[in-house]
């Protein structure tokens, strides 16, 4: 057992230094041409699926086993003014048993004026013995819109799951839109948080204010009209936007999964 105050050592063959994946979408260089997609690979590789005059779709593919003890994955996303980006995960992420050695997964998002980002993440599985800090930080410009689906699963089949801290901090030019910390451990469930459930499935739809029109936040309500899944709980945030959440025992049973399986409508409603 390590002495109190001793430095944490990464798992053999891994480094505790951040490994960064970046993707940026900007306006086309020539009128009528496709948007520009600039990327750099880390522990996740970026693969361009499609490009159009104002939007693109990319997929994130793991380049190896992720997450191991000591891993620090950073994903930076920027969407330029007037552009839209959809990100999909090719496979889910597994935080493996690391005997308590911590790992991190940090997402940093920047959306310029009238930019849109959809990211429908695959399940993030936290195995027994994993200790993960997962954060999402986003800044939304005027009239920017963010649709983010995050699914955290405690343990594989037959496991109770390790510890994960999920932090979200989304703001626009007027201040915070969403600030939340969820700290759970499958081996030590806390009443009033997840209880005996294993799955925390969250769909956040947020948009930045338009300073020229006051606090007009009509994009999120328009995008979700008639689209909220039955069986989940939807929270309407004070500054606009919604967080829809479901707790359960298996990700495929989530009503959010069933709703998105019918086809995400958000980019098409810009």
BAMAR-927149 format. One record per residue (C-alpha): residue number from 1; chain; z, y, x. Coordinates in nm, 3 decimals, decimal comma. Layout:
# residues N
    nr   kette         w         v         u
   NUM       A         Z         Y         X
...
# end
This chain:
# residues 270
    nr   kette         w         v         u
     1       A     0,000     0,000     0,000
     2       A    -0,093     0,344     0,132
     3       A     0,185     0,580     0,227
     4       A     0,241     0,878    -0,003
     5       A     0,004     1,159     0,083
     6       A    -0,231     0,932     0,277
     7       A    -0,602     1,014     0,252
     8       A    -0,810     0,809     0,012
     9       A    -1,067     0,594     0,192
    10       A    -1,402     0,520     0,033
    11       A    -1,514     0,163    -0,018
    12       A    -1,689     0,005     0,284
    13       A    -2,044     0,131     0,324
    14       A    -1,998     0,428     0,089
    15       A    -1,924     0,790     0,158
    16       A    -1,699     1,030    -0,027
    17       A    -1,943     1,316     0,041
    18       A    -2,134     1,435    -0,268
    19       A    -2,477     1,282    -0,320
    20       A    -2,686     1,523    -0,525
    21       A    -2,979     1,467    -0,760
    22       A    -3,160     1,780    -0,878
    23       A    -3,424     1,847    -1,142
    24       A    -3,571     2,186    -1,230
    25       A    -3,832     2,276    -1,490
    26       A    -4,012     2,611    -1,471
    27       A    -4,312     2,774    -1,633
    28       A    -4,659     2,660    -1,530
    29       A    -4,830     2,838    -1,247
    30       A    -5,155     2,874    -1,442
    31       A    -5,201     2,962    -1,812
    32       A    -5,227     2,650    -2,025
    33       A    -5,116     2,423    -1,743
    34       A    -4,816     2,189    -1,751
    35       A    -4,467     2,303    -1,660
    36       A    -4,353     2,252    -1,304
    37       A    -4,100     1,976    -1,240
    38       A    -3,919     1,997    -0,906
    39       A    -3,670     1,726    -0,813
    40       A    -3,471     1,568    -0,533
    41       A    -3,321     1,219    -0,541
    42       A    -2,965     1,115    -0,463
    43       A    -2,791     0,802    -0,591
    44       A    -3,004     0,870    -0,896
    45       A    -3,383     0,907    -0,868
    46       A    -3,587     1,136    -1,093
    47       A    -3,908     1,000    -1,247
    48       A    -4,136     1,232    -1,444
    49       A    -4,241     1,074    -1,773
    50       A    -4,451     1,354    -1,921
    51       A    -4,532     1,724    -1,888
    52       A    -4,680     1,977    -2,128
    53       A    -4,734     2,353    -2,141
    54       A    -4,369     2,425    -2,225
    55       A    -4,177     2,099    -2,194
    56       A    -4,121     1,791    -1,981
    57       A    -3,945     1,456    -1,999
    58       A    -3,787     1,285    -1,699
    59       A    -3,596     0,959    -1,652
    60       A    -3,301     0,900    -1,419
    61       A    -3,299     0,568    -1,235
    62       A    -3,012     0,438    -1,020
    63       A    -3,121     0,368    -0,662
    64       A    -2,838     0,118    -0,606
    65       A    -2,503     0,004    -0,741
    66       A    -2,333     0,306    -0,903
    67       A    -2,042     0,383    -0,918
    68       A    -1,846     0,225    -0,635
    69       A    -1,514     0,346    -0,500
    70       A    -1,561     0,672    -0,312
    71       A    -1,894     0,760    -0,475
    72       A    -1,946     1,123    -0,573
    73       A    -2,256     1,165    -0,784
    74       A    -2,373     1,520    -0,855
    75       A    -2,660     1,593    -1,096
    76       A    -2,786     1,951    -1,110
    77       A    -3,027     2,050    -1,387
    78       A    -3,196     2,385    -1,439
    79       A    -3,438     2,466    -1,719
    80       A    -3,629     2,789    -1,681
    81       A    -3,689     3,052    -1,946
    82       A    -3,889     2,929    -2,244
    83       A    -3,904     2,570    -2,119
    84       A    -3,767     2,248    -2,264
    85       A    -3,656     1,929    -2,091
    86       A    -3,559     1,587    -2,220
    87       A    -3,365     1,354    -1,987
    88       A    -3,329     0,983    -2,052
    89       A    -3,133     0,722    -1,859
    90       A    -3,325     0,407    -1,776
    91       A    -3,003     0,203    -1,772
    92       A    -2,634     0,250    -1,829
    93       A    -2,389     0,330    -1,551
    94       A    -2,106     0,098    -1,448
    95       A    -1,801     0,225    -1,260
    96       A    -1,702    -0,095    -1,079
    97       A    -1,357    -0,226    -0,991
    98       A    -1,258    -0,027    -0,682
    99       A    -0,888    -0,118    -0,665
   100       A    -0,804     0,233    -0,778
   101       A    -1,018     0,417    -0,519
   102       A    -1,141     0,721    -0,715
   103       A    -1,502     0,816    -0,779
   104       A    -1,665     1,123    -0,935
   105       A    -1,962     1,201    -1,156
   106       A    -2,037     1,574    -1,190
   107       A    -2,317     1,724    -1,400
   108       A    -2,406     2,092    -1,358
   109       A    -2,648     2,246    -1,609
   110       A    -2,808     2,589    -1,615
   111       A    -3,030     2,695    -1,905
   112       A    -3,217     3,024    -1,884
   113       A    -3,320     3,241    -2,181
   114       A    -3,468     3,039    -2,470
   115       A    -3,449     2,715    -2,268
   116       A    -3,373     2,374    -2,423
   117       A    -3,222     2,059    -2,279
   118       A    -3,178     1,720    -2,448
   119       A    -2,995     1,449    -2,258
   120       A    -2,929     1,118    -2,431
   121       A    -2,710     0,928    -2,187
   122       A    -2,679     0,550    -2,187
   123       A    -2,327     0,398    -2,196
   124       A    -2,098     0,480    -1,904
   125       A    -1,882     0,168    -1,855
   126       A    -1,546     0,200    -1,678
   127       A    -1,439    -0,141    -1,548
   128       A    -1,088    -0,262    -1,477
   129       A    -0,973    -0,109    -1,147
   130       A    -1,204     0,194    -1,170
   131       A    -1,068     0,549    -1,151
   132       A    -1,336     0,800    -1,249
   133       A    -1,348     1,177    -1,293
   134       A    -1,653     1,270    -1,501
   135       A    -1,733     1,637    -1,562
   136       A    -2,006     1,835    -1,734
   137       A    -2,038     2,208    -1,666
   138       A    -2,308     2,409    -1,841
   139       A    -2,411     2,773    -1,865
   140       A    -2,639     2,870    -2,153
   141       A    -2,854     3,181    -2,150
   142       A    -2,943     3,378    -2,466
   143       A    -3,100     3,155    -2,734
   144       A    -3,072     2,850    -2,507
   145       A    -2,995     2,514    -2,669
   146       A    -2,819     2,205    -2,539
   147       A    -2,811     1,859    -2,699
   148       A    -2,597     1,615    -2,501
   149       A    -2,500     1,260    -2,589
   150       A    -2,227     1,097    -2,377
   151       A    -2,096     0,746    -2,441
   152       A    -1,792     0,621    -2,248
   153       A    -1,696     0,253    -2,276
   154       A    -1,364     0,119    -2,146
   155       A    -1,432    -0,213    -1,975
   156       A    -1,696    -0,481    -1,990
   157       A    -1,660    -0,775    -2,227
   158       A    -1,311    -0,921    -2,190
   159       A    -1,176    -0,620    -1,997
   160       A    -0,942    -0,343    -2,104
   161       A    -1,104    -0,085    -1,876
   162       A    -0,989     0,146    -1,602
   163       A    -0,908     0,517    -1,604
   164       A    -1,154     0,797    -1,678
   165       A    -1,106     1,171    -1,715
   166       A    -1,391     1,333    -1,908
   167       A    -1,412     1,712    -1,871
   168       A    -1,654     1,945    -2,049
   169       A    -1,693     2,318    -1,991
   170       A    -1,985     2,492    -2,165
   171       A    -2,021     2,869    -2,178
   172       A    -2,272     3,143    -2,248
   173       A    -2,283     3,513    -2,166
   174       A    -2,009     3,585    -2,421
   175       A    -1,760     3,328    -2,290
   176       A    -1,658     2,963    -2,344
   177       A    -1,825     2,756    -2,617
   178       A    -1,659     2,421    -2,547
   179       A    -1,371     2,334    -2,313
   180       A    -1,224     1,984    -2,338
   181       A    -1,040     1,728    -2,124
   182       A    -1,004     1,365    -2,232
   183       A    -0,786     1,144    -2,008
   184       A    -0,781     0,775    -2,104
   185       A    -0,699     0,441    -1,943
   186       A    -0,782     0,108    -2,101
   187       A    -0,470    -0,053    -1,953
   188       A    -0,245     0,218    -2,101
   189       A    -0,381     0,334    -2,440
   190       A    -0,224     0,649    -2,583
   191       A    -0,173     0,696    -2,959
   192       A    -0,376     0,983    -3,099
   193       A    -0,644     0,968    -2,828
   194       A    -0,847     0,645    -2,840
   195       A    -0,573     0,416    -2,964
   196       A    -0,706     0,061    -2,944
   197       A    -1,072     0,164    -2,939
   198       A    -1,295     0,107    -2,636
   199       A    -1,587     0,340    -2,711
   200       A    -1,592     0,720    -2,713
   201       A    -1,935     0,832    -2,835
   202       A    -2,003     1,208    -2,845
   203       A    -2,305     1,414    -2,948
   204       A    -2,273     1,785    -2,866
   205       A    -2,519     2,044    -2,997
   206       A    -2,460     2,393    -2,860
   207       A    -2,658     2,714    -2,829
   208       A    -2,623     3,044    -2,651
   209       A    -2,584     3,369    -2,840
   210       A    -2,863     3,624    -2,866
   211       A    -2,710     3,952    -2,752
   212       A    -2,985     4,146    -2,926
   213       A    -2,895     3,987    -3,261
   214       A    -2,517     3,972    -3,220
   215       A    -2,370     3,622    -3,242
   216       A    -2,670     3,457    -3,408
   217       A    -2,641     3,084    -3,340
   218       A    -2,881     2,944    -3,596
   219       A    -3,055     2,695    -3,365
   220       A    -2,787     2,427    -3,368
   221       A    -2,731     2,435    -3,743
   222       A    -3,105     2,426    -3,807
   223       A    -3,159     2,139    -3,565
   224       A    -2,888     1,930    -3,727
   225       A    -2,958     2,002    -4,092
   226       A    -2,944     1,669    -4,272
   227       A    -2,924     1,481    -3,941
   228       A    -2,551     1,423    -3,890
   229       A    -2,466     1,052    -3,892
   230       A    -2,240     0,916    -4,164
   231       A    -1,930     0,741    -4,031
   232       A    -1,871     0,984    -3,745
   233       A    -1,655     1,297    -3,738
   234       A    -1,826     1,633    -3,687
   235       A    -1,631     1,930    -3,555
   236       A    -1,775     2,278    -3,608
   237       A    -1,682     2,496    -3,312
   238       A    -1,546     2,848    -3,350
   239       A    -1,831     3,000    -3,147
   240       A    -2,102     2,792    -3,315
   241       A    -2,243     2,450    -3,249
   242       A    -2,103     2,108    -3,329
   243       A    -1,940     1,811    -3,160
   244       A    -1,994     1,482    -3,343
   245       A    -1,769     1,196    -3,230
   246       A    -1,719     0,829    -3,308
   247       A    -1,450     0,590    -3,185
   248       A    -1,515     0,219    -3,202
   249       A    -1,528    -0,116    -3,029
   250       A    -1,897    -0,156    -2,940
   251       A    -2,153     0,109    -2,849
   252       A    -2,433    -0,047    -3,053
   253       A    -2,224    -0,008    -3,370
   254       A    -2,204     0,370    -3,334
   255       A    -2,361     0,568    -3,620
   256       A    -2,475     0,817    -3,356
   257       A    -2,675     0,538    -3,194
   258       A    -2,833     0,449    -3,528
   259       A    -2,918     0,812    -3,598
   260       A    -3,082     0,870    -3,260
   261       A    -3,264     0,538    -3,289
   262       A    -3,457     0,693    -3,577
   263       A    -3,597     0,951    -3,335
   264       A    -3,428     1,263    -3,194
   265       A    -3,577     1,562    -3,382
   266       A    -3,444     1,850    -3,178
   267       A    -3,719     1,953    -2,937
   268       A    -3,978     1,929    -3,211
   269       A    -3,783     2,186    -3,414
   270       A    -3,792     2,466    -3,156
# end
